[in-house]
Amino acid sequence: MTSVDGKILSEKWGSDATVKKLANKFEEVHEKIGVKAWIVGRTTMEKDFTDFAKPILKKGHQEVDRKDFVAEHQSDSFAIAIDGQGKLGWEEPEMEGDHVISVLTEAVPDAYLAHLKDIGVSYIFAGEKVISLQTALEKLYALFDIKHLMLEGGAHINGSFLNEKLIDELQHVLLPIADGTIETSTLFEIDKDIKREGATLLKLENVKQMEDDVLWLSYTFKY
Ligand SMILES: NC(=O)c1ccc[n+]([C@@H]2O[C@H](COP(=O)([O-])OP(=O)(O)OC[C@H]3O[C@@H](n4cnc5c(N)ncnc54)[C@H](OP(=O)(O)O)[C@@H]3O)[C@@H](O)[C@H]2O)c1
């Protein structure tokens, strides 16, 4: 979801009722798309979902293998965070009714893993010190049967998936808001040191005009 100038930080848009109503289009479209697994970067998860909770380390001496952990879960929908360093403070194994899966590197402390196991949060390892998105996707498919995944920001995780050509389609909610700030993030942010190619071309597949002058644009990627 962006402003017409591609900005994604809704807190920059003020707090009047019209803006709030527009920002709610995100959830509306999320529900309509209906994909059962969603994935976000650590920053988005802590800001928009876990309320900046600090990581919890189990007390005492802990030794935990670097083996992926699939916790028992009733839900067949998943909330997934890319959190290489284990910075998120999980207290429950569900987020908004979806089973939590944390994508970690092997660098996280044993006491952090012990806590996740205790509370029933699943975790997978996708790299020794740095996250490999490809590995993460392969494991999410192999261990949780996740074939269709909704990537929901923020800017940097979107940019990293784009950089590695891992996005098949874009569902873009375009709000009738002009942001105008210079320093805030756009839909895709890729650090110049890792950016592999120039711009990526997309194919417009569908345009839907929603209420309140909102456009829902569907694209596929032409890598
Ligand atoms: N408008 C919208 O549709 C929308 C949607 C979602 C989020 N948002 C907003 O976006 C903002 C957050 O965006 P953001 O760009 O700052 O953060 P982000 O993309 O949510 O998270 C970035 C973090 O993810 C971790 N990460 C691990 N591997 C990565 C990789 N390969 N590439 C990128 N990140 C990786 C890193 O955490 P570590 O630093 O711990 O390693 C990195 O700092 C929030 O304000 C949120 O509200 C808007």
The ligand as an ORCA input file, in Angstrom:
! r2SCAN-3c Opt
* xyz 0 1
  N       2.509      0.608      3.504
  C       2.708     -0.672      3.553
  O       2.128     -1.433      2.777
  C       3.644     -1.258      4.570
  C       3.740     -2.652      4.683
  C       4.636     -3.172      5.621
  C       5.415     -2.321      6.394
  N       5.291     -0.989      6.280
  C       6.138     -0.090      7.090
  O       7.488     -0.310      6.692
  C       8.346      0.048      7.775
  C       9.455     -0.975      7.931
  O      10.144     -1.135      6.726
  P      11.724     -1.320      6.691
  O      12.131     -1.308      5.280
  O      12.328     -0.328      7.619
  O      11.973     -2.730      7.388
  P      11.544     -4.242      6.996
  O      11.721     -4.469      5.544
  O      10.210     -4.533      7.614
  O      12.615     -5.091      7.831
  C      13.971     -4.991      7.517
  C      14.728     -5.875      8.473
  O      14.519     -7.253      8.160
  C      15.701     -7.989      8.452
  N      16.248     -8.687      7.289
  C      16.799     -9.936      7.312
  N      17.233    -10.296      6.109
  C      16.963     -9.283      5.282
  C      17.179     -9.095      3.904
  N      17.736    -10.019      3.116
  N      16.785     -7.918      3.379
  C      16.178     -6.972      4.140
  N      15.941     -7.112      5.458
  C      16.340     -8.259      6.035
  C      16.715     -6.978      8.950
  O      16.587     -7.027     10.356
  P      17.876     -6.904     11.322
  O      18.285     -5.476     11.223
  O      17.377     -7.301     12.650
  O      18.876     -7.884     10.768
  C      16.223     -5.674      8.393
  O      16.629     -4.580      9.167
  C       7.467      0.142      8.997
  O       7.342      1.499      9.346
  C       6.140     -0.429      8.557
  O       5.050      0.143      9.231
  C       4.425     -0.440      5.373
*
